[in-house]
Amino acid sequence: MDWRVFFIAFISVFLAELGDKTELMVLSLSSRSQKMWPVFWGAVLALVTATFLAVVFGRVLQKYLPPSFLRYFAAFVFLVLALIFLFKKG
């Protein structure tokens, strides 16, 4: 295993997920249900599944598109989303 890539992925995802809407939703579910473990395992399974799909999809895209295109495309998508959230009314 390439530990450098592993730790870069872990740190990047961990920092990106802190305080996001997923974490707040899990906090809300946990406080409402009073049952920690079902909420924990449901959230873990959902994040593992979403991450697995992203890795597989990224692997497929890598065969057809250069990495620089994927970086610029991701930056463009984030910029568009930021503009939508910035100018969204209500």
N, C-alpha and C positions, 0 to 999 in steps of 0.2 A: 504494500500500500504506500502511496505517496503521501506521507504525513504532512508535508508542507501544503499541498492542495487541500487535504482534509481540514487542517486548521484554518486556512484562509476561508474555506466554505463555511465552517462552523462559526467563526467570528463574524463574518459578513452577514450571515443569516440571523445570528443571534442579535447583533446590534440593530439590524433592519427591523426585526420583529418587536423590539422593546417599545411598549407603549402604542402599538398600532391598533387598528380596529379589531383584529383577531384576538389580541390579548385582552382588550376591554370586553369583548363579547364573552370570552371564557370566564373572565372575572364575574361578569353579570350572571351567567348561567350557574356558576359555582355558588354564588351567594343566594340565588333563588332556589336552587334544588337542595341545598344543604348536603349534597353528596359529592364529595371531592373526586373519588376515583372514576366513576363513570364519565364525568366531565373531562378529567385528565386524559383518560384513554381514548375517548371520542375525539378530542382535540389532537392528540398525538397521531392517531390513525389518519385523520383528515390532512394534517400537515405532511405526514410521510407520503400519503397518496398524491397530494398536489406536487410535492417535491419530486417524486418518482416520475410523474408525467412530464414535469418540466425538464428533467434530465434526459428522458427518452426523446422528447420533442427537440431539445437542443442538440442531441446527438444526431438526429435525422437531419435537422437544418444545417448542421456543420458540414455534411456531405455535399450540400448543394450551394451554400452561401459562404462567402469569406467572413472570418471573424470580425473584421472591421465593419462590414455591412451590418452585422447583428448588433454591434455596440452602438453604431449610429442610429439604427432603427429603435433600439431600446431607449436611447436618449430622446429620440423624437417622441416616442409614445409617452414617456414621463413628462416631457415638456407640454404636450397636448393635454394630458390629464391635469397638470398643474394649472394651466390656463383655464381649463373648464372649471376646476374647483375655485380658482381665484375670482372668476367673473360670474359664477353661478349665483343666482338670486334665490333667497329664501333658504 
